[in-house]
């Protein structure tokens, strides 16, 4: 075997060795980074104002209706404005107490008068009550 052939075969082995060494070092670095990233503290979930995901959306009574507290609303305190989908052309909708409602719809004994971009106006016992979307 000539010197050139020996050099070429050793060069290929050296390149393979270096590639494996770099790969191992990168894997070790990833393990250290991932370990410290996920070990920085415990996660705490704040469920305030959120629906319980374990309460079914569909009632089990066989009636096919939704299990919602929207039909129990009789005062402004009973209204939970969760979202607004604004559509100036086709009419906006609001998510109130887990139900999708539009202007004119009743929510219990309360009627929706107007849906704005960031609030909804209700008729509560003959009085107009405005509830803002970001109001807690």
PyMOL commands that set and color helices and strands:
alter all, ss='L'
color gray80, all
select helices_A, chain A and resi 3-38+70-72+76-78
alter helices_A, ss='H'
color red, helices_A
select strands_A, chain A and resi 81-85+93-96+99-102+106-107+110-115+119-124+127-132
alter strands_A, ss='S'
color yellow, strands_A
deselect
rebuild
show_as cartoon
